């Protein structure tokens, strides 16, 4: 179909899963900081996320 071997496809899926976990972890951080509602915490989170 696409010409990928099974190990290549599994490696791709493993990497994609890790990236998704990282995105979800960032989202949880955003929600947690937003729930606190402190401007300083939100600004710090913005700086942290812009570094990545």
C-alpha positions as a printed NumPy array, in Angstrom:
array([[ 0.   ,  0.   ,  0.   ],
       [ 2.383,  2.744,  1.183],
       [ 5.528,  0.676,  1.002],
       [ 6.284,  0.676,  4.739],
       [ 7.428, -2.457,  6.504],
       [ 5.649, -3.625,  9.644],
       [ 8.522, -2.477, 11.909],
       [ 8.515,  0.952, 10.236],
       [ 4.759,  1.296, 10.677],
       [ 5.003,  0.237, 14.332],
       [ 7.805,  2.741, 14.956],
       [ 5.723,  5.501, 13.37 ],
       [ 2.72 ,  4.62 , 15.528],
       [ 4.875,  4.484, 18.657],
       [ 6.309,  7.945, 17.958],
       [ 2.89 ,  9.363, 17.119],
       [ 1.525,  7.958, 20.383],
       [ 4.316,  9.624, 22.342],
       [ 3.651, 12.963, 20.657],
       [-0.043, 12.653, 21.46 ],
       [ 0.74 , 11.935, 25.121],
       [ 2.935, 15.045, 25.232],
       [ 0.174, 17.185, 23.675],
       [-2.357, 15.85 , 26.175],
       [ 0.015, 16.48 , 29.087],
       [ 0.417, 20.081, 27.928],
       [-3.335, 20.455, 27.676],
       [-3.768, 19.174, 31.231],
       [-1.191, 21.74 , 32.352],
       [-3.06 , 24.527, 30.591],
       [-6.366, 23.497, 32.152],
       [-4.822, 23.198, 35.629],
       [-3.209, 26.631, 35.41 ],
       [-6.351, 28.188, 33.965],
       [-8.39 , 26.706, 36.821],
       [-6.105, 28.464, 39.298],
       [-6.68 , 31.724, 37.441],
       [-3.439, 33.359, 38.547],
       [-2.013, 35.663, 35.9  ],
       [ 1.572, 34.913, 36.919],
       [ 1.033, 31.158, 36.551],
       [-0.557, 31.577, 33.137],
       [ 2.311, 33.78 , 31.931],
       [ 4.866, 31.249, 33.206],
       [ 3.086, 28.431, 31.409],
       [ 3.071, 30.459, 28.19 ],
       [ 6.834, 30.952, 28.484],
       [ 7.387, 27.252, 29.214],
       [ 5.297, 26.135, 26.249],
       [ 6.949, 28.577, 23.854],
       [10.357, 27.032, 24.7  ],
       [ 9.236, 23.616, 23.425]])
